[in-house]
Amino acid sequence: MPPRPQPTARQVRLGAELRKLREASGLRAREAAALLGSNSVQMSHIESGIAGVSEERVRRLAAHYGCTDEGLLSALVAMATERTRGWWDEYRDLLPQQFLDLAELEHHATYRWDVDFLHVPGLLQTEGYAMALFSYVNPEFPKCDVERWVEHRMRRRVIIERPGPIRYETVIHEGALRIRVGDRAAARTQLARVLKLSEADHVTVRVIPFDLDDFAGAGSAMVYAGGPVPKLDTVVRDGPNGPVFIDAEAQLGRYRTLFRRVEAASLGPERSRDLILRMTKEL
């Protein structure tokens, strides 16, 4: 297979997971390459996501690596063999690669957790809210570019709006809900959307109120996307140049714990809805 000029985050993740299995087995890259009748350069390309890998090769490598986790192996095979082009491919060369990677990650997620302190989470945003946000953050961008970013964000909402949606849990600080990113009418519309979605069976919205004592977790904002097996979970955090993807197992465990701590500090779903309803009436 010819080298990929720009592998996606999912392709890079597959290579990284194969590398982890190899390193855990104690084999060197050239030794693993020999098992495939290949060379260390080709193995490097596979493990960096630059080159694709067939199901037969994934299974052969996993057998030599001593991988007995059938769930993980099946997930890796799916990552290696899937050829479906998603809706996000329409934005290739129009938006930064990280944003396409985020949409692809969400498409394959089995559940999602969000924690946000400054803004309403993207999956809950209205078009007006997203437009005001992108326009403010990127005032130098042409209007057509801003509209494209907003359109992409609105299409990402499909994972919680489609038939058979994923399970979605979010913890939002009261401050994020009260900040008027747009005008008063836009703020009211945004709160109404959050309130409506919070009533769906697959969505849980919790709010951290202003008057909560002893809360120092405001630096815990994140997106946590569940994979087909826990080892393939992914955390996404904002970086200076866009989303940053985190998949180290120790880090994943840390963020799982952080989410549960923030969740425990928040109001329950019913009290959160009552607070959001009260804020809506105040506008």
C-alpha positions as a Markdown table, in Angstrom:
| # | Residue | x | y | z |
|---|---|---|---|---|
| 1 | Met | 0.0 | 0.0 | 0.0 |
| 2 | Pro | 1.4 | 3.5 | -0.9 |
| 3 | Pro | 2.3 | 5.8 | 2.1 |
| 4 | Arg | -0.5 | 8.1 | 3.2 |
| 5 | Pro | 0.5 | 11.8 | 3.0 |
| 6 | Gln | -1.7 | 12.7 | 6.0 |
| 7 | Pro | -3.0 | 9.8 | 8.1 |
| 8 | Thr | -6.1 | 10.4 | 10.2 |
| 9 | Ala | -6.1 | 10.2 | 14.0 |
| 10 | Arg | -7.9 | 6.9 | 13.8 |
| 11 | Gln | -5.2 | 5.5 | 11.4 |
| 12 | Val | -2.4 | 6.8 | 13.7 |
| 13 | Arg | -4.2 | 5.2 | 16.7 |
| 14 | Leu | -4.3 | 1.8 | 15.0 |
| 15 | Gly | -0.5 | 2.0 | 14.4 |
| 16 | Ala | 0.2 | 3.1 | 18.0 |
| 17 | Glu | -1.8 | 0.2 | 19.4 |
| 18 | Leu | 0.1 | -2.3 | 17.3 |
| 19 | Arg | 3.3 | -0.7 | 18.5 |
| 20 | Lys | 2.2 | -1.0 | 22.1 |
| 21 | Leu | 1.4 | -4.7 | 21.6 |
| 22 | Arg | 4.8 | -5.2 | 20.0 |
| 23 | Glu | 6.7 | -3.4 | 22.7 |
| 24 | Ala | 4.8 | -5.4 | 25.4 |
| 25 | Ser | 5.9 | -8.6 | 23.7 |
| 26 | Gly | 9.6 | -7.6 | 23.8 |
| 27 | Leu | 10.0 | -7.9 | 20.0 |
| 28 | Arg | 11.9 | -5.3 | 18.1 |
| 29 | Ala | 10.5 | -3.6 | 15.0 |
| 30 | Arg | 12.8 | -5.5 | 12.6 |
| 31 | Glu | 11.9 | -8.8 | 14.2 |
| 32 | Ala | 8.2 | -8.0 | 13.8 |
| 33 | Ala | 8.8 | -7.0 | 10.2 |
| 34 | Ala | 10.5 | -10.3 | 9.5 |
| 35 | Leu | 7.3 | -12.1 | 10.6 |
| 36 | Leu | 5.5 | -10.2 | 7.8 |
| 37 | Gly | 8.3 | -10.8 | 5.2 |
| 38 | Ser | 8.8 | -7.0 | 5.3 |
| 39 | Asn | 11.5 | -4.6 | 6.7 |
| 40 | Ser | 11.8 | -2.2 | 9.6 |
| 41 | Val | 11.0 | 0.8 | 7.4 |
| 42 | Gln | 7.6 | -0.7 | 6.4 |
| 43 | Met | 6.9 | -1.6 | 10.0 |
| 44 | Ser | 7.7 | 2.0 | 11.1 |
| 45 | His | 5.2 | 3.2 | 8.5 |
| 46 | Ile | 2.5 | 0.8 | 9.8 |
| 47 | Glu | 3.1 | 1.8 | 13.4 |
| 48 | Ser | 3.0 | 5.5 | 12.6 |
| 49 | Gly | -0.2 | 5.2 | 10.5 |
| 50 | Ile | 1.5 | 6.2 | 7.3 |
| 51 | Ala | 0.9 | 2.8 | 5.8 |
| 52 | Gly | -2.2 | 0.7 | 6.0 |
| 53 | Val | -2.3 | -2.9 | 7.2 |
| 54 | Ser | -4.6 | -5.8 | 6.2 |
| 55 | Glu | -6.7 | -7.9 | 8.6 |
| 56 | Glu | -4.5 | -10.9 | 8.0 |
| 57 | Arg | -1.4 | -9.0 | 9.0 |
| 58 | Val | -3.1 | -7.5 | 12.1 |
| 59 | Arg | -4.1 | -11.0 | 13.2 |
| 60 | Arg | -0.6 | -12.5 | 12.5 |
| 61 | Leu | 1.1 | -9.8 | 14.4 |
| 62 | Ala | -1.3 | -10.1 | 17.3 |
| 63 | Ala | -0.7 | -13.8 | 17.5 |
| 64 | His | 3.1 | -13.4 | 17.6 |
| 65 | Tyr | 2.7 | -10.6 | 20.2 |
| 66 | Gly | 0.7 | -12.9 | 22.4 |
| 67 | Cys | -2.5 | -10.7 | 22.4 |
| 68 | Thr | -5.3 | -12.7 | 24.0 |
| 69 | Asp | -7.8 | -9.8 | 24.2 |
| 70 | Glu | -10.4 | -10.8 | 21.6 |
| 71 | Gly | -12.3 | -7.5 | 22.1 |
| 72 | Leu | -9.3 | -5.4 | 21.4 |
| 73 | Leu | -8.2 | -7.6 | 18.5 |
| 74 | Ser | -11.6 | -7.3 | 16.9 |
| 75 | Ala | -11.6 | -3.6 | 17.3 |
| 76 | Leu | -8.1 | -3.3 | 15.7 |
| 77 | Val | -9.2 | -5.4 | 12.8 |
| 78 | Ala | -12.3 | -3.1 | 12.3 |
| 79 | Met | -10.0 | -0.1 | 12.4 |
| 80 | Ala | -7.7 | -1.7 | 9.8 |
| 81 | Thr | -10.3 | -2.8 | 7.3 |
| 82 | Glu | -13.0 | -0.1 | 7.4 |
| 83 | Arg | -13.1 | 1.8 | 4.2 |
| 84 | Thr | -16.3 | 3.8 | 4.7 |
| 85 | Arg | -16.0 | 7.5 | 3.9 |
| 86 | Gly | -17.9 | 9.6 | 6.5 |
| 87 | Trp | -19.7 | 12.9 | 6.1 |
| 88 | Trp | -16.7 | 14.7 | 7.5 |
| 89 | Asp | -14.7 | 13.9 | 4.4 |
| 90 | Glu | -16.7 | 16.6 | 2.6 |
| 91 | Tyr | -14.6 | 19.1 | 4.6 |
| 92 | Arg | -11.2 | 17.7 | 3.7 |
| 93 | Asp | -8.9 | 20.6 | 2.7 |
| 94 | Leu | -11.6 | 23.0 | 3.9 |
| 95 | Leu | -11.1 | 22.6 | 7.7 |
| 96 | Pro | -8.1 | 21.6 | 9.8 |
| 97 | Gln | -7.5 | 17.9 | 10.0 |
| 98 | Gln | -8.0 | 17.8 | 13.8 |
| 99 | Phe | -11.7 | 18.7 | 13.3 |
| 100 | Leu | -12.3 | 15.9 | 10.8 |
| 101 | Asp | -10.5 | 13.6 | 13.2 |
| 102 | Leu | -12.9 | 14.7 | 16.0 |
| 103 | Ala | -16.0 | 14.0 | 13.9 |
| 104 | Glu | -14.6 | 10.6 | 13.0 |
| 105 | Leu | -13.8 | 9.8 | 16.6 |
| 106 | Glu | -17.3 | 10.7 | 17.6 |
| 107 | His | -18.8 | 8.6 | 14.9 |
| 108 | His | -17.2 | 5.5 | 16.2 |
| 109 | Ala | -17.6 | 6.4 | 19.9 |
| 110 | Thr | -19.8 | 4.1 | 22.1 |
| 111 | Tyr | -20.5 | 6.8 | 24.6 |
| 112 | Arg | -19.3 | 10.3 | 25.4 |
| 113 | Trp | -18.7 | 12.5 | 28.5 |
| 114 | Asp | -18.2 | 16.2 | 28.3 |
| 115 | Val | -17.0 | 18.6 | 31.0 |
| 116 | Asp | -17.1 | 22.4 | 30.3 |
| 117 | Phe | -16.7 | 25.5 | 32.3 |
| 118 | Leu | -16.6 | 28.4 | 29.8 |
| 119 | His | -19.0 | 27.4 | 27.0 |
| 120 | Val | -22.0 | 25.2 | 26.3 |
| 121 | Pro | -20.6 | 21.9 | 25.0 |
| 122 | Gly | -20.5 | 21.7 | 21.2 |
| 123 | Leu | -23.0 | 18.9 | 20.9 |
| 124 | Leu | -25.6 | 21.0 | 22.7 |
| 125 | Gln | -24.9 | 24.3 | 20.9 |
| 126 | Thr | -27.5 | 26.0 | 18.7 |
| 127 | Glu | -26.5 | 27.4 | 15.3 |
| 128 | Gly | -26.8 | 30.9 | 16.6 |
| 129 | Tyr | -24.6 | 30.2 | 19.6 |
| 130 | Ala | -21.9 | 28.5 | 17.5 |
| 131 | Met | -22.0 | 31.4 | 15.0 |
| 132 | Ala | -21.5 | 34.0 | 17.7 |
| 133 | Leu | -18.7 | 32.0 | 19.2 |
| 134 | Phe | -16.7 | 31.3 | 16.0 |
| 135 | Ser | -17.2 | 34.9 | 14.8 |
| 136 | Tyr | -15.8 | 36.3 | 18.1 |
| 137 | Val | -12.8 | 34.0 | 18.3 |
| 138 | Asn | -11.9 | 34.4 | 14.6 |
| 139 | Pro | -12.9 | 37.9 | 13.6 |
| 140 | Glu | -10.4 | 37.9 | 10.7 |
| 141 | Phe | -12.0 | 34.9 | 9.0 |
| 142 | Pro | -14.2 | 35.4 | 5.9 |
| 143 | Lys | -17.9 | 34.9 | 6.7 |
| 144 | Cys | -18.0 | 31.8 | 4.4 |
| 145 | Asp | -15.2 | 30.1 | 6.5 |
| 146 | Val | -17.1 | 30.8 | 9.8 |
| 147 | Glu | -20.3 | 29.4 | 8.3 |
| 148 | Arg | -18.4 | 26.3 | 7.3 |
| 149 | Trp | -17.1 | 25.8 | 10.8 |
| 150 | Val | -20.6 | 26.2 | 12.2 |
| 151 | Glu | -22.1 | 23.8 | 9.7 |
| 152 | His | -19.5 | 21.2 | 10.6 |
| 153 | Arg | -20.3 | 21.6 | 14.3 |
| 154 | Met | -24.0 | 21.3 | 13.7 |
| 155 | Arg | -23.5 | 18.1 | 11.7 |
| 156 | Arg | -21.5 | 16.6 | 14.5 |
| 157 | Arg | -24.7 | 16.7 | 16.7 |
| 158 | Val | -25.9 | 13.7 | 14.7 |
| 159 | Ile | -24.4 | 11.3 | 17.2 |
| 160 | Ile | -27.0 | 12.3 | 19.9 |
| 161 | Glu | -29.8 | 13.1 | 17.4 |
| 162 | Arg | -29.8 | 10.1 | 15.1 |
| 163 | Pro | -31.9 | 6.9 | 15.7 |
| 164 | Gly | -29.9 | 4.7 | 18.0 |
| 165 | Pro | -27.9 | 7.6 | 19.5 |
| 166 | Ile | -24.9 | 7.1 | 21.8 |
| 167 | Arg | -25.1 | 7.6 | 25.5 |
| 168 | Tyr | -24.2 | 11.2 | 26.3 |
| 169 | Glu | -23.3 | 12.7 | 29.8 |
| 170 | Thr | -22.2 | 16.2 | 30.4 |
| 171 | Val | -21.3 | 18.4 | 33.3 |
| 172 | Ile | -21.5 | 22.2 | 32.7 |
| 173 | His | -20.7 | 25.0 | 35.1 |
| 174 | Glu | -23.5 | 27.4 | 35.7 |
| 175 | Gly | -21.1 | 30.2 | 34.5 |
| 176 | Ala | -21.0 | 28.6 | 31.0 |
| 177 | Leu | -24.8 | 28.6 | 30.9 |
| 178 | Arg | -25.1 | 32.2 | 32.0 |
| 179 | Ile | -22.5 | 33.8 | 29.7 |
| 180 | Arg | -24.4 | 35.4 | 26.9 |
| 181 | Val | -22.3 | 34.4 | 23.9 |
| 182 | Gly | -25.0 | 36.0 | 21.7 |
| 183 | Asp | -27.9 | 38.4 | 22.6 |
| 184 | Arg | -30.6 | 37.7 | 25.2 |
| 185 | Ala | -32.9 | 36.0 | 22.7 |
| 186 | Ala | -30.1 | 33.7 | 21.5 |
| 187 | Ala | -29.2 | 32.9 | 25.1 |
| 188 | Arg | -32.8 | 31.9 | 25.8 |
| 189 | Thr | -32.9 | 29.7 | 22.7 |
| 190 | Gln | -29.6 | 28.0 | 23.8 |
| 191 | Leu | -30.9 | 27.3 | 27.3 |
| 192 | Ala | -34.1 | 25.9 | 25.8 |
| 193 | Arg | -32.1 | 23.5 | 23.7 |
| 194 | Val | -30.1 | 22.3 | 26.6 |
| 195 | Leu | -33.3 | 21.8 | 28.7 |
| 196 | Lys | -35.0 | 19.9 | 25.9 |
| 197 | Leu | -32.1 | 17.5 | 25.3 |
| 198 | Ser | -31.7 | 17.0 | 29.1 |
| 199 | Glu | -35.1 | 15.3 | 29.0 |
| 200 | Ala | -34.0 | 12.6 | 26.5 |
| 201 | Asp | -33.4 | 9.1 | 27.8 |
| 202 | His | -29.9 | 8.9 | 26.4 |
| 203 | Val | -28.7 | 12.4 | 27.6 |
| 204 | Thr | -27.7 | 13.4 | 31.2 |
| 205 | Val | -27.0 | 17.0 | 31.9 |
| 206 | Arg | -25.6 | 18.0 | 35.3 |
| 207 | Val | -24.8 | 21.6 | 36.4 |
| 208 | Ile | -22.1 | 22.8 | 38.8 |
| 209 | Pro | -23.7 | 25.8 | 40.6 |
| 210 | Phe | -21.9 | 29.0 | 41.5 |
| 211 | Asp | -22.5 | 28.5 | 45.2 |
| 212 | Leu | -20.7 | 25.1 | 45.5 |
| 213 | Asp | -18.1 | 25.2 | 48.2 |
| 214 | Asp | -14.6 | 23.6 | 47.9 |
| 215 | Phe | -14.6 | 23.1 | 44.1 |
| 216 | Ala | -11.2 | 23.5 | 42.5 |
| 217 | Gly | -11.8 | 21.4 | 39.4 |
| 218 | Ala | -12.3 | 24.2 | 36.8 |
| 219 | Gly | -9.3 | 23.0 | 34.9 |
| 220 | Ser | -10.9 | 19.6 | 34.1 |
| 221 | Ala | -12.7 | 20.6 | 30.9 |
| 222 | Met | -12.6 | 17.7 | 28.5 |
| 223 | Val | -14.3 | 15.4 | 26.0 |
| 224 | Tyr | -14.1 | 11.7 | 26.8 |
| 225 | Ala | -15.1 | 9.3 | 24.0 |
| 226 | Gly | -15.6 | 5.7 | 24.8 |
| 227 | Gly | -14.1 | 3.1 | 22.4 |
| 228 | Pro | -15.3 | -0.4 | 21.7 |
| 229 | Val | -13.0 | -1.5 | 24.5 |
| 230 | Pro | -11.6 | 0.7 | 27.3 |
| 231 | Lys | -8.1 | 0.5 | 25.9 |
| 232 | Leu | -9.4 | 2.4 | 22.9 |
| 233 | Asp | -11.0 | 5.3 | 24.8 |
| 234 | Thr | -9.8 | 8.8 | 23.9 |
| 235 | Val | -9.7 | 12.1 | 25.7 |
| 236 | Val | -9.8 | 15.3 | 23.7 |
| 237 | Arg | -8.7 | 18.6 | 25.2 |
| 238 | Asp | -8.3 | 22.0 | 23.7 |
| 239 | Gly | -4.8 | 23.0 | 22.6 |
| 240 | Pro | -3.4 | 26.2 | 21.2 |
| 241 | Asn | -3.7 | 24.9 | 17.7 |
| 242 | Gly | -6.9 | 22.9 | 18.0 |
| 243 | Pro | -8.0 | 19.6 | 19.6 |
| 244 | Val | -5.4 | 17.4 | 21.3 |
| 245 | Phe | -6.0 | 13.6 | 21.4 |
| 246 | Ile | -4.9 | 11.7 | 24.5 |
| 247 | Asp | -4.9 | 7.9 | 24.6 |
| 248 | Ala | -2.1 | 6.7 | 27.0 |
| 249 | Glu | -3.7 | 4.2 | 29.3 |
| 250 | Ala | -2.5 | 5.9 | 32.5 |
| 251 | Gln | -3.9 | 9.2 | 31.3 |
| 252 | Leu | -7.2 | 7.7 | 30.4 |
| 253 | Gly | -7.6 | 6.3 | 33.9 |
| 254 | Arg | -6.8 | 9.7 | 35.3 |
| 255 | Tyr | -9.5 | 11.4 | 33.2 |
| 256 | Arg | -12.1 | 8.8 | 34.1 |
| 257 | Thr | -11.5 | 9.6 | 37.7 |
| 258 | Leu | -11.6 | 13.3 | 37.1 |
| 259 | Phe | -14.9 | 13.0 | 35.3 |
| 260 | Arg | -16.5 | 11.0 | 38.2 |
| 261 | Arg | -15.2 | 13.6 | 40.7 |
| 262 | Val | -16.7 | 16.5 | 38.8 |
| 263 | Glu | -19.9 | 14.5 | 38.3 |
| 264 | Ala | -20.1 | 13.9 | 42.0 |
| 265 | Ala | -19.7 | 17.6 | 42.8 |
| 266 | Ser | -22.5 | 18.6 | 40.4 |
| 267 | Leu | -26.3 | 18.8 | 40.9 |
| 268 | Gly | -28.4 | 15.8 | 40.0 |
| 269 | Pro | -30.2 | 15.8 | 36.7 |
| 270 | Glu | -33.6 | 16.9 | 38.1 |
| 271 | Arg | -32.0 | 19.8 | 40.1 |
| 272 | Ser | -29.9 | 20.7 | 37.1 |
| 273 | Arg | -33.0 | 21.0 | 35.0 |
| 274 | Asp | -34.7 | 23.1 | 37.6 |
| 275 | Leu | -31.7 | 25.5 | 37.6 |
| 276 | Ile | -31.7 | 25.7 | 33.8 |
| 277 | Leu | -35.4 | 26.4 | 33.7 |
| 278 | Arg | -35.0 | 29.1 | 36.3 |
| 279 | Met | -32.2 | 30.7 | 34.2 |
| 280 | Thr | -34.4 | 30.6 | 31.1 |
| 281 | Lys | -37.2 | 32.4 | 32.9 |
| 282 | Glu | -34.8 | 35.1 | 34.1 |
| 283 | Leu | -33.9 | 36.1 | 30.5 |
